[in-house]
Amino acid sequence: MFINQLSVFIENRTGRLDEVLESLKEAGINIISLSLADSSDYGLLRMIVSEPEKAKEALKAKEFTAMLTPVLGVKLSHQVGQLQVLLAEICKAGINIEYTYALATGSDDASIVIKTADLKAAAEVLKETGVELITSDELVK
């Protein structure tokens, strides 16, 4: 039900992102989706990858701080307001949404990654409303 997201903390300086991506390429890891947020001193790179455990170990071997975090992958139809409707259901259940970003799945539907304070409860709310969750197996073909 949950997807493992790879999070990497990197210094906000020239070439550091390239080093992370090069490490993943060397390990044969495919990046499915990513989000990069920065501050003046560091960046937080969140990724959905083909082999999360292998990717984490490859990055740690290169002395990057990397961790795996469970997240939800959610399919959305391409309709005006669909994202708001979905997120409103989570909010109505009193569940805090920590972050979200686009998820590339190769299908005609839109998809997103959602991290909430209570993933299990959010997954149940979404299932009750007929929303389709994405599994790790669907991402790696």
C-alpha positions in Angstrom: 0.0 0.0 0.0 2.9 2.4 0.7 5.7 3.4 -1.6 9.3 3.9 -0.2 10.5 7.4 -0.9 14.3 8.0 -0.9 15.2 11.3 0.8 18.7 12.7 0.5 20.2 15.7 2.4 22.7 17.6 0.2 24.7 20.7 0.7 23.4 23.6 -1.4 26.4 24.0 -3.5 27.4 23.6 -7.2 27.8 20.0 -8.3 26.3 18.2 -5.3 23.0 17.3 -7.0 25.1 15.9 -9.9 27.0 13.7 -7.5 23.8 12.2 -6.1 22.5 11.5 -9.6 25.8 10.1 -10.8 25.8 7.7 -7.8 22.3 6.5 -8.6 23.2 6.1 -12.3 26.3 4.1 -11.4 24.2 1.8 -9.2 21.7 1.3 -12.1 18.8 3.0 -10.2 16.0 4.6 -12.3 14.5 7.8 -10.9 10.8 7.7 -11.4 9.9 11.1 -9.7 11.7 13.7 -7.7 11.2 16.8 -5.7 14.0 19.2 -4.6 13.5 21.8 -1.9 16.3 24.1 -0.8 17.3 26.5 1.8 20.4 28.7 1.8 22.6 25.9 3.3 21.1 22.5 2.2 18.7 20.8 -0.1 16.2 18.0 0.5 15.9 15.7 -2.5 12.9 13.4 -2.4 12.7 10.6 -5.0 10.7 7.6 -6.0 13.2 5.2 -7.4 13.2 1.7 -9.0 15.2 0.1 -6.1 14.9 2.1 -2.9 17.1 0.0 -0.6 19.8 -0.4 -3.2 19.7 3.3 -3.9 20.0 4.2 -0.2 23.0 1.9 0.2 24.7 3.3 -2.9 24.3 6.8 -1.6 25.5 6.0 1.9 28.6 4.4 0.4 29.3 7.8 -1.2 28.8 9.4 2.3 25.4 11.0 1.5 22.8 11.1 4.2 19.9 9.1 2.8 16.8 7.6 4.3 13.6 5.8 3.3 10.2 7.1 4.1 6.8 5.5 3.4 4.5 7.7 1.3 1.2 7.2 -0.6 1.1 7.2 -4.4 -2.3 8.3 -5.6 -3.9 8.3 -9.1 -6.0 11.3 -10.1 -8.2 11.9 -13.1 -7.4 14.9 -15.2 -10.4 17.0 -14.1 -10.6 20.6 -12.7 -10.5 20.5 -8.9 -9.7 16.8 -8.5 -6.6 17.4 -6.4 -8.6 19.8 -4.1 -11.4 17.2 -3.7 -8.9 14.5 -2.8 -7.0 16.6 -0.3 -10.2 17.9 1.3 -11.2 14.4 2.2 -7.9 13.9 4.0 -8.3 17.2 5.8 -11.9 16.4 6.8 -10.6 13.3 8.5 -8.3 15.6 10.6 -5.1 14.3 9.0 -2.3 16.8 8.4 -0.8 16.8 4.9 3.0 17.3 5.2 3.9 17.5 1.5 2.9 16.4 -2.0 4.6 16.3 -5.4 3.9 15.0 -8.9 4.5 11.3 -9.6 5.5 10.1 -13.1 3.8 6.8 -13.8 3.6 6.7 -17.6 -0.2 6.4 -17.5 -2.8 8.9 -18.9 -3.9 9.8 -15.4 -2.2 12.3 -13.2 -0.5 10.9 -10.1 0.9 12.4 -6.9 3.0 11.4 -3.9 1.4 12.4 -0.6 3.0 12.3 2.9 0.6 12.7 5.8 1.0 12.6 9.5 -1.0 9.3 9.5 -0.5 7.4 6.3 -2.6 4.4 7.3 -5.6 6.6 8.1 -5.1 8.7 4.9 -5.0 5.5 2.8 -8.3 4.3 4.4 -10.0 7.7 3.7 -8.8 7.6 0.1 -9.9 4.0 -0.4 -13.4 4.8 1.0 -13.8 7.6 -1.5 -12.8 5.4 -4.4 -9.4 6.8 -5.0 -6.9 4.3 -6.4 -3.5 4.0 -4.6 -0.4 3.1 -6.5 1.8 0.2 -5.4 5.6 0.0 -5.8 5.1 -2.9 -8.2 3.1 -0.6 -10.6 6.0 1.9 -10.7 8.7 -0.6 -11.7 7.9 -2.5 -14.8 
